[in-house]
């Protein structure tokens, strides 16, 4: 692994990574110390860096779907829009989704308040222990990645066992727990519409327990003194079933579409939805899990909250292309796998490498 090997010219990456991690202050801690040059572990290879925008890129934007009337006469039209967006883009934004705008604002403010606390308070939650339901860290894959991302993260895992509210930091507890409940409800609604968009029964994906667990991650991207040298998040795909993303007004999120990086412009009160690798797999490639990234920025902080929806991690169920979607003309292109094996593989590789789905192709 890149982080495990000392390079030539006297540079010891492993040592720098270890020192950064053990300081428990994250990227925000570097900014608070007044760095005007980013540490070497955050410098990305030149081919990772955003280039000047193409002249025709500004004309493109991901679809915005209004969910108003999903249980009435508009449902079939909404389902069709979601299906087309999932096939062509793998990304779309939803408005009138049922989550109060005030709660969206409180959730983002909770992430901001947590990260802007004194380091002595934050470091109590700093851990890489996967058994902790609520934790604070920076770069989950820092010991595997070729370059670190310019962001810190609080995460909370809702799975088989309930989250003890006392484990969640008081400064963001109420908003986080309330927001997570609303996201679960929205995830179930979206799974029903996505089922119908595939031509399946409304409850088909719910029957597969596709949105039973949630990993909520609140990302904090401090202002970066050298944004041209690093990224907020490197190019990657999401390994999960479905992602529901709340982003602030600063921008920076991009999706790779037809070999061009397209800006996903923030829309007040909207949520960004994207198809994950597991959904691409079970739809046999019909719905796309696209590569996306977040640019670093001189301004800041940028705040986003990503909720990754997935089956329960203790599921022994095999997942693979849905049999009802297969035919002689459209045979399976992915293997059937155990969910726990799939997730373990995804976490073992980190973000900046080949998309996990390539490994599971037939």
C-alpha positions in Angstrom: 0.0 0.0 0.0 1.2 3.5 -0.8 0.8 4.7 2.8 2.8 1.8 4.2 6.0 2.4 2.2 8.6 5.1 2.8 9.4 6.8 -0.5 12.8 7.9 -1.8 14.2 11.3 -1.2 13.7 10.9 2.6 10.0 11.3 2.5 8.2 8.9 4.8 4.5 9.0 3.9 3.5 6.4 6.5 5.1 8.5 9.3 3.2 11.6 8.1 -0.1 9.7 7.9 0.4 8.3 11.4 1.2 11.7 12.9 -1.8 13.3 11.3 -4.1 10.5 12.5 -2.8 10.5 16.0 -3.2 14.2 16.4 -7.0 13.7 16.2 -7.6 17.2 15.0 -8.4 16.4 11.4 -8.1 18.8 8.4 -9.9 21.5 10.4 -7.0 21.3 12.9 -4.5 22.0 10.2 -6.4 25.1 9.1 -6.8 26.2 12.7 -3.0 26.1 13.0 -2.7 28.5 10.0 -1.2 26.2 7.4 -0.7 28.0 4.0 0.8 25.0 2.3 -1.1 21.7 2.4 0.8 18.7 3.8 2.2 16.3 1.2 -0.2 13.5 2.1 -3.0 15.6 0.7 -1.4 16.3 -2.7 -3.1 14.4 -5.5 -1.5 13.2 -8.7 -1.9 15.7 -11.6 -4.4 13.5 -13.4 -6.8 13.8 -10.4 -7.0 17.6 -10.5 -10.0 19.4 -12.0 -9.3 21.0 -15.3 -10.8 24.2 -16.9 -14.5 23.7 -17.7 -15.4 22.6 -21.3 -17.5 25.2 -23.1 -20.5 22.8 -23.5 -20.3 21.5 -19.9 -22.2 24.4 -18.4 -25.2 23.6 -20.6 -25.6 20.2 -18.8 -27.3 19.6 -15.4 -28.7 16.6 -13.7 -32.5 16.2 -13.7 -34.6 17.8 -10.9 -37.7 15.7 -10.0 -40.6 17.2 -8.2 -42.1 14.5 -5.9 -45.3 16.5 -5.3 -48.3 14.2 -5.9 -46.4 10.9 -5.8 -49.5 9.1 -4.4 -51.8 10.7 -6.9 -52.3 11.1 -10.6 -48.7 12.4 -11.1 -47.1 9.1 -9.9 -46.5 7.4 -13.3 -44.9 10.6 -14.7 -42.6 10.9 -11.6 -41.6 7.3 -11.8 -40.8 7.7 -15.5 -38.6 10.7 -14.8 -36.8 8.9 -12.0 -36.2 5.9 -14.2 -34.8 7.9 -17.1 -32.5 9.9 -14.7 -31.2 6.7 -13.1 -30.5 5.1 -16.5 -28.9 8.2 -18.2 -27.2 9.9 -15.2 -27.4 7.8 -12.1 -27.9 11.2 -10.3 -31.0 13.4 -9.9 -32.2 16.0 -7.4 -35.6 15.8 -5.7 -37.8 18.6 -4.3 -41.0 18.4 -2.3 -39.5 15.2 -0.8 -41.3 15.6 2.6 -38.3 16.5 4.8 -38.8 20.0 6.3 -36.3 22.6 5.0 -35.8 23.7 8.6 -34.6 20.2 9.5 -32.2 20.2 6.5 -30.8 23.5 7.8 -30.5 22.2 11.4 -28.7 19.1 10.2 -26.1 21.1 8.3 -25.7 23.5 11.2 -25.2 20.5 13.5 -22.3 19.3 11.4 -20.9 22.8 11.4 -21.2 23.2 15.2 -19.6 19.8 15.9 -16.5 20.6 13.7 -16.1 24.1 15.0 -15.9 23.0 18.7 -12.6 23.1 20.5 -10.3 20.2 19.5 -10.4 18.9 23.1 -14.1 18.2 22.8 -13.9 16.7 19.3 -11.0 14.4 20.0 -13.2 12.5 22.5 -15.1 11.1 19.5 -12.1 10.6 17.2 -11.8 6.9 16.4 -11.5 4.3 13.6 -13.3 1.7 15.7 -16.1 0.3 13.5 -17.9 -0.9 16.6 -18.6 2.7 17.6 -22.0 3.8 16.3 -21.1 7.5 16.3 -17.6 8.6 15.5 -15.4 11.5 14.2 -12.5 10.9 11.9 -10.7 12.2 8.8 -10.3 10.0 5.7 -11.6 6.5 6.6 -9.1 5.1 4.0 -6.1 7.2 4.9 -3.8 4.2 5.4 -4.7 2.8 2.0 -5.2 5.8 -0.3 -2.5 7.4 -2.5 -3.6 10.8 -1.3 -5.8 12.1 1.5 -8.9 14.1 0.9 -9.4 17.6 2.3 -12.3 16.8 4.6 -13.4 15.6 8.1 -16.4 13.4 8.9 -18.8 12.5 11.6 -20.6 9.3 11.0 -23.5 7.4 12.6 -24.5 3.9 11.7 -28.1 2.7 11.9 -28.2 -1.0 11.4 -29.3 -4.1 13.3 -28.8 -2.7 16.8 -30.4 0.7 17.6 -28.3 3.7 18.2 -28.0 4.8 21.8 -28.8 8.6 21.6 -26.2 9.2 24.4 -23.5 8.0 22.0 -24.2 10.9 19.6 -22.5 14.2 20.4 -25.0 16.5 22.2 -24.3 19.4 19.9 -25.8 17.6 16.8 -27.8 14.8 18.5 -31.4 16.0 18.0 -31.0 17.1 14.4 -29.1 14.0 13.4 -31.5 11.5 14.9 -34.5 13.3 13.5 -33.0 13.7 10.1 -32.0 10.0 9.9 -35.6 9.0 10.5 -36.9 11.2 7.7 -34.2 9.8 5.4 -35.3 6.3 6.1 -38.8 7.1 5.1 -37.7 8.9 2.0 -35.5 5.9 1.1 -38.5 3.6 1.3 -40.5 5.9 -0.9 -37.7 6.1 -3.5 -37.2 2.3 -3.5 -40.9 1.9 -4.4 -40.7 4.3 -7.3 -37.4 2.8 -8.5 -39.0 -0.7 -8.4 -41.8 0.6 -10.6 -39.2 2.3 -12.9 -37.6 -1.1 -13.4 -41.0 -2.6 -14.3 -41.3 -4.5 -11.0 -43.9 -4.6 -8.3 -43.9 -1.5 -6.2 -42.7 -3.3 -3.1 -40.1 -5.5 -4.9 -36.9 -3.7 -3.7 -38.4 -3.3 -0.2 -38.8 -7.1 -0.2 -35.1 -7.4 -0.8 -34.5 -5.2 2.3 -32.5 -2.8 0.1 -32.9 0.3 2.4 -32.9 -1.3 5.9 -29.7 0.2 7.1 -28.2 3.7 7.0 -24.7 5.1 7.3 -25.0 8.8 7.8 -21.9 10.8 7.2 -21.6 14.6 7.8 -18.7 16.0 5.8 -16.9 19.2 6.7 -14.6 20.6 4.0 -12.5 23.5 5.4 -11.3 26.3 3.2 -8.1 25.0 1.4 -5.1 27.2 0.8 -4.0 25.3 -2.3 -7.2 23.8 -3.8 -5.5 23.1 -7.2 -3.3 20.4 -5.5 -6.0 18.4 -3.7 -9.6 17.3 -3.7 -12.5 17.3 -1.2 -13.2 13.7 -2.3 -11.4 11.9 -5.0 -13.2 10.3 -8.0 -15.2 7.3 -6.8 -18.5 5.4 -7.0 -20.7 4.7 -3.9 -20.6 1.0 -3.1 -24.1 1.0 -1.5 -27.6 0.7 -2.8 -28.7 4.3 -2.8 -27.3 7.6 -1.6 -29.3 10.6 -0.4 -27.2 13.7 -0.2 -27.8 17.1 1.5 -25.4 19.8 0.4 -25.0 23.4 1.3 -24.9 26.3 -1.2 -21.1 26.4 -1.8 -21.0 23.7 -4.5 -18.1 21.6 -5.6 -19.8 18.2 -6.3 -19.3 16.9 -9.8 -20.5 13.8 -11.7 -18.7 12.2 -14.6 -21.1 12.1 -17.5 -20.2 11.2 -21.1 -16.5 11.7 -20.1 -17.1 15.2 -18.9 -17.2 16.5 -15.3 -20.6 18.1 -14.7 -21.3 20.5 -11.8 -24.2 19.5 -9.5 -25.4 22.9 -8.7 -27.0 23.3 -5.2 -30.8 23.9 -5.2 -32.2 25.2 -1.9 -34.3 22.6 -0.1 -33.4 19.8 -2.6 -31.7 16.5 -2.0 -29.3 14.8 -4.4 -30.0 11.1 -5.1 -27.5 8.8 -6.7 -27.5 5.2 -7.6 -24.9 3.0 -5.9 -22.9 0.1 -7.1 -25.1 -2.5 -5.4 -28.1 -1.1 -7.2 -26.3 -1.1 -10.5 -25.4 -4.7 -9.9 -29.0 -5.9 -9.1 -30.4 -3.9 -12.0 -27.9 -5.7 -14.2 -26.4 -2.4 -15.3 -29.6 -0.7 -16.3 -29.3 1.9 -13.5 -25.9 3.6 -13.4 -23.6 4.1 -10.4 -21.5 7.0 -11.8 -18.1 8.3 -10.7 -18.3 11.6 -8.9 -16.0 13.8 -6.8 -15.9 17.0 -4.8 -13.4 19.8 -5.5 -11.5 21.6 -2.8 -12.2 25.3 -2.5 -10.5 28.5 -1.3 -13.8 29.3 0.3 -15.3 27.3 3.1 -16.3 25.5 5.0 -18.5 23.4 2.6 -20.9 21.0 4.4 -22.7 18.0 3.1 -24.6 15.1 4.7 -24.5 11.8 2.8 -26.9 9.0 3.9 -26.0 5.6 2.4 -28.9 3.1 2.3 -28.2 -0.6 2.2 -29.5 -4.0 3.3 -28.7 -5.0 6.9 -25.1 -6.0 7.3 -26.0 -9.3 8.9 -28.0 -10.4 5.9 -27.0 -13.8 4.6 -29.0 -13.2 1.4 -27.1 -13.5 -1.9 -27.4 -10.3 -4.1 -27.0 -10.3 -7.8 -28.9 -9.3 -11.0 -32.6 -9.5 -10.4 -33.9 -12.6 -12.3 -37.0 -10.9 -13.5 -34.8 -8.4 -15.5 -32.8 -11.2 -17.2 -33.4 -12.8 -20.6 -31.5 -14.5 -23.4 -30.9 -11.0 -24.9 -29.9 -9.6 -21.5 -28.0 -12.2 -19.6 -26.5 -11.5 -16.1 -23.3 -9.5 -16.2 -22.5 -9.7 -12.5 -21.9 -12.5 -10.0 -24.3 -13.3 -7.1 -22.5 -12.5 -3.9 -23.0 -12.3 -0.1 -23.5 -8.7 1.0 -20.9 -9.0 3.8 -18.3 -10.2 1.3 -19.1 -7.3 -1.0 -18.9 -4.6 1.7 -15.7 -6.1 3.1 -14.1 -5.9 -0.4 -15.2 -2.3 -0.9 -13.7 -1.2 2.4 -10.5 -3.1 1.9 -9.7 -1.1 -1.3 -10.4 2.5 -0.3 -11.7 5.2 -2.7 -9.0 5.9 -5.2 -8.8 2.7 -7.1 -10.8 0.7 -9.6 -14.5 0.7 -9.1 -15.6 -2.4 -7.0 -18.1 -3.6 -9.5 -15.3 -4.4 -12.0 -14.2 -7.2 -9.6 -17.7 -8.8 -9.5 -18.3 -9.0 -13.3 -18.8 -12.4 -14.9 
